[in-house]
Amino acid sequence: MRLTMTLVLIAIGVVVLALGARMYLSGHQTPAGQPPLANLATTSLDTLKTEFNRSSDGVRLILLLSPT
């Protein structure tokens, strides 16, 4: 009984990891009409500033997330 439960938990873990890897590796898509997502790097800060200032007539939001 204990061996069966362990195998079931391992199988569930493998499935969850496989689904997570698939989501991560499949790329990111945005809805129609929305500009594509951009990676923020030190080389792209000028582009970010330009795009941010271009839409000054609407609500603007920058969300920075850190994995730590």
MARMIBA-127804 format. One record per residue (C-alpha): residue in one letter; x, y, z. Coordinates in Angstrom, 1 decimal, padded with zeros to 4 digits. Layout:
BEGIN
- a, X, Y, Z
...
//
This chain:
BEGIN
- m, 000.0, 000.0, 000.0
- r, 002.8, 002.4, 000.9
- l, 004.7, 001.6, -002.3
- t, 001.6, 002.2, -004.4
- m, 001.1, 005.6, -002.7
- t, 004.8, 006.5, -003.3
- l, 004.5, 005.6, -007.0
- v, 001.4, 007.7, -007.4
- l, 003.0, 010.7, -005.8
- i, 006.1, 010.3, -008.0
- a, 003.9, 010.0, -011.1
- i, 002.0, 013.1, -010.2
- g, 005.3, 015.0, -009.6
- v, 006.6, 013.9, -013.0
- v, 003.4, 015.1, -014.7
- v, 003.4, 018.5, -013.0
- l, 007.1, 019.0, -013.9
- a, 006.4, 018.0, -017.5
- l, 003.5, 020.4, -017.8
- g, 005.6, 023.2, -016.2
- a, 008.5, 022.5, -018.6
- r, 006.1, 022.5, -021.6
- m, 004.6, 025.9, -020.6
- y, 008.0, 027.4, -020.0
- l, 009.5, 026.1, -023.3
- s, 006.5, 026.6, -025.6
- g, 007.0, 030.4, -025.7
- h, 004.8, 033.3, -024.7
- q, 001.9, 034.6, -026.7
- t, 000.0, 037.8, -026.2
- p, -003.7, 038.4, -027.1
- a, -004.5, 039.8, -030.5
- g, -004.0, 043.6, -030.7
- q, -001.5, 043.7, -027.8
- p, 002.2, 044.2, -028.6
- p, 004.4, 041.2, -027.9
- l, 006.1, 040.8, -024.6
- a, 009.6, 042.2, -024.2
- n, 012.6, 041.1, -022.2
- l, 014.0, 043.9, -020.0
- a, 017.8, 044.2, -020.1
- t, 020.2, 047.0, -019.7
- t, 020.5, 047.3, -023.5
- s, 016.7, 047.8, -023.9
- l, 016.1, 050.5, -021.3
- d, 016.0, 053.3, -023.9
- t, 013.4, 051.4, -025.8
- l, 011.3, 050.9, -022.7
- k, 011.6, 054.6, -021.8
- t, 010.5, 055.7, -025.3
- e, 007.5, 053.3, -025.4
- f, 006.5, 054.3, -021.9
- n, 006.6, 058.0, -022.7
- r, 004.8, 057.5, -026.0
- s, 001.5, 056.5, -024.3
- s, 001.4, 059.3, -021.8
- d, -002.4, 059.9, -022.4
- g, -003.4, 056.6, -020.7
- v, -002.7, 054.7, -017.6
- r, 000.8, 053.2, -017.5
- l, 002.1, 050.5, -015.3
- i, 005.5, 048.8, -014.9
- l, 005.5, 045.6, -012.9
- l, 008.9, 044.2, -012.0
- l, 009.0, 040.7, -010.5
- s, 011.9, 039.1, -008.9
- p, 012.3, 035.3, -008.2
- t, 013.9, 036.0, -004.9
//
